[in-house]
Amino acid sequence: MERTFSQARQLRLLPASPDHAEVLYRIFTGYHMRQHNPVTVQPVATLRKRLETAGHPLAYQAPFYRWFAEYDGEVIGTFTLKNVKWWKGSGEIGYGLLDDFQGQGWGKALVWKSVNHLLTHTSLQKLWATVSVPNTASWHILEGLGFQRTKILDKPFIILGKPVPQYLYELYWNEWGNF
């Protein structure tokens, strides 16, 4: 875990802005993202428009947030909090990295830094994520950070035109740091 903490300290979380549209496009069109996620690739102009409303401060209590992870002056990944039910204290997380930064611990560092920020600066008590069953890298990240695989969901992802089963992972705030 020390490597994760060290890498997390090197990351800077930036609120989403339209300026991030091109890097988001590169993340969404990356090989690993397309192989493991139900991504609909949209033009950069459409992504730019979507990012205009994704950079709210957490105090705003919107249903959707996006941040970008910057390392050494370069944006390398993104993290989302979506489907937020503030009255229930829960939300779904999602994340992705540029292909060049995968397999080096940056995904785990990004998720750790983002989840830690959410659980220490909000009233959220439960975070959850869905992961395609073949996406072993992603479920290793989540399990390594204390998320529990709770079930295989009834509805599969459709990835590259094929149904792919998905796991549900959950983490409760009182379990954070007990890994």
C-alpha positions as CSV (number, residue, x, y, z in Angstrom):
1,M,0.0,0.0,0.0
2,E,2.9,2.4,0.5
3,R,3.4,2.6,-3.3
4,T,-0.3,3.5,-3.6
5,F,0.0,6.3,-1.0
6,S,3.2,7.6,-2.6
7,Q,1.6,7.7,-6.1
8,A,-1.6,9.2,-4.7
9,R,0.4,12.1,-3.1
10,Q,1.8,12.8,-6.6
11,L,-1.7,13.1,-8.1
12,R,-3.7,16.3,-8.2
13,L,-7.5,16.1,-8.6
14,L,-8.8,18.8,-10.9
15,P,-12.5,19.6,-11.2
16,A,-13.9,18.8,-14.7
17,S,-13.9,21.6,-17.2
18,P,-14.5,21.7,-20.9
19,D,-10.8,22.0,-21.4
20,H,-10.5,18.3,-20.5
21,A,-12.7,17.1,-23.4
22,E,-9.8,15.9,-25.6
23,V,-8.2,13.8,-22.9
24,L,-11.6,12.3,-21.9
25,Y,-12.1,11.3,-25.5
26,R,-8.6,9.6,-25.5
27,I,-9.6,7.8,-22.3
28,F,-12.9,6.7,-23.7
29,T,-11.4,5.5,-27.0
30,G,-8.5,3.7,-25.3
31,Y,-8.1,0.0,-25.9
32,H,-8.7,-1.2,-22.3
33,M,-11.6,1.2,-21.7
34,R,-13.4,-0.1,-24.8
35,Q,-12.6,-3.8,-24.0
36,H,-14.1,-3.7,-20.5
37,N,-16.7,-0.9,-20.4
38,P,-20.0,-0.1,-22.1
39,V,-18.6,3.1,-23.6
40,T,-20.4,5.1,-26.2
41,V,-17.8,7.2,-27.9
42,Q,-19.0,10.8,-28.4
43,P,-17.3,13.6,-30.4
44,V,-15.0,16.0,-28.5
45,A,-17.5,18.8,-29.0
46,T,-20.2,16.8,-27.2
47,L,-17.9,15.8,-24.4
48,R,-16.9,19.5,-24.0
49,K,-20.6,20.4,-23.6
50,R,-21.1,17.6,-21.0
51,L,-18.1,18.7,-19.0
52,E,-19.6,22.2,-18.6
53,T,-21.8,20.8,-15.8
54,A,-19.6,18.1,-14.3
55,G,-17.2,20.2,-12.2
56,H,-19.4,21.2,-9.3
57,P,-17.9,21.6,-5.9
58,L,-19.1,18.7,-3.6
59,A,-21.0,21.1,-1.4
60,Y,-23.4,21.7,-4.4
61,Q,-24.9,18.2,-3.9
62,A,-25.4,17.5,-7.6
63,P,-26.2,14.0,-8.9
64,F,-22.9,13.8,-11.0
65,Y,-19.3,14.9,-10.6
66,R,-16.1,14.3,-12.5
67,W,-12.5,15.0,-11.7
68,F,-9.4,14.6,-13.7
69,A,-6.1,13.3,-12.3
70,E,-3.0,15.2,-13.1
71,Y,0.5,13.8,-12.6
72,D,3.6,15.8,-13.4
73,G,1.6,18.4,-15.3
74,E,-0.2,15.9,-17.5
75,V,-3.8,14.7,-17.1
76,I,-3.6,10.9,-16.9
77,G,-7.1,9.8,-15.8
78,T,-10.6,10.6,-14.6
79,F,-12.8,9.7,-11.7
80,T,-16.6,10.1,-11.5
81,L,-19.2,10.1,-8.7
82,K,-22.6,9.5,-10.2
83,N,-26.0,8.3,-9.4
84,V,-25.6,10.1,-6.1
85,K,-28.4,9.8,-3.6
86,W,-27.5,12.4,-1.0
87,W,-30.5,11.6,1.2
88,K,-29.4,7.9,1.3
89,G,-25.6,8.7,1.6
90,S,-24.7,6.6,-1.5
91,G,-23.1,7.0,-4.9
92,E,-21.6,5.1,-7.7
93,I,-17.9,5.6,-8.7
94,G,-16.2,5.1,-12.0
95,Y,-12.7,5.7,-13.2
96,G,-10.4,5.4,-16.2
97,L,-6.8,6.0,-17.2
98,L,-5.1,6.8,-20.5
99,D,-3.7,3.5,-21.8
100,D,-0.1,4.6,-21.3
101,F,-0.6,4.8,-17.5
102,Q,-2.3,1.5,-17.0
103,G,-0.6,-1.4,-15.2
104,Q,1.7,0.9,-13.2
105,G,-0.4,1.5,-10.0
106,W,-1.9,4.8,-11.1
107,G,-5.5,3.4,-11.2
108,K,-5.3,2.3,-7.6
109,A,-3.7,5.6,-6.5
110,L,-6.5,7.5,-8.3
111,V,-9.3,5.5,-6.8
112,W,-7.6,5.6,-3.3
113,K,-7.2,9.4,-3.4
114,S,-10.7,10.0,-4.8
115,V,-12.5,7.7,-2.4
116,N,-10.5,9.0,0.6
117,H,-11.6,12.6,-0.5
118,L,-15.2,11.6,-0.8
119,L,-15.4,9.7,2.5
120,T,-13.7,12.4,4.5
121,H,-15.3,15.5,2.9
122,T,-18.9,14.4,2.4
123,S,-21.8,12.7,4.2
124,L,-21.6,9.7,1.8
125,Q,-21.6,6.4,3.7
126,K,-21.6,3.9,0.9
127,L,-19.8,3.9,-2.5
128,W,-20.4,1.3,-5.1
129,A,-19.0,0.3,-8.5
130,T,-19.9,-2.1,-11.3
131,V,-17.1,-3.9,-13.1
132,S,-17.2,-6.3,-16.1
133,V,-16.3,-9.8,-15.0
134,P,-13.3,-10.0,-17.4
135,N,-11.8,-6.7,-16.1
136,T,-9.5,-8.3,-13.5
137,A,-7.3,-5.2,-13.2
138,S,-10.3,-3.2,-12.0
139,W,-11.6,-5.7,-9.6
140,H,-8.1,-6.1,-8.1
141,I,-8.0,-2.3,-7.6
142,L,-11.3,-2.3,-5.8
143,E,-10.7,-5.4,-3.7
144,G,-7.2,-4.1,-2.8
145,L,-8.9,-0.9,-1.4
146,G,-11.5,-2.8,0.7
147,F,-14.4,-2.9,-1.6
148,Q,-16.4,-6.1,-1.3
149,R,-17.8,-8.0,-4.3
150,T,-21.4,-8.5,-3.4
151,K,-23.0,-10.1,-6.4
152,I,-23.1,-10.6,-10.1
153,L,-25.8,-8.3,-11.5
154,D,-28.8,-9.6,-13.4
155,K,-28.3,-7.1,-16.2
156,P,-25.1,-7.5,-18.2
157,F,-23.1,-4.7,-19.8
158,I,-23.2,-4.6,-23.6
159,I,-19.6,-4.3,-24.6
160,L,-18.6,-4.2,-28.3
161,G,-22.1,-5.6,-29.1
162,K,-21.9,-8.6,-26.7
163,P,-23.5,-9.1,-23.3
164,V,-20.8,-9.3,-20.5
165,P,-21.7,-10.1,-16.9
166,Q,-20.8,-7.4,-14.3
167,Y,-19.9,-7.6,-10.6
168,L,-21.2,-5.1,-8.0
169,Y,-18.7,-3.9,-5.5
170,E,-19.6,-1.9,-2.4
171,L,-17.7,0.0,0.3
172,Y,-19.1,1.4,3.5
173,W,-17.4,4.4,5.1
174,N,-16.8,2.6,8.4
175,E,-14.8,-0.1,6.5
176,W,-12.5,2.4,4.8
177,G,-8.9,1.9,5.8
178,N,-9.5,-1.5,7.3
179,F,-7.8,-3.3,4.5
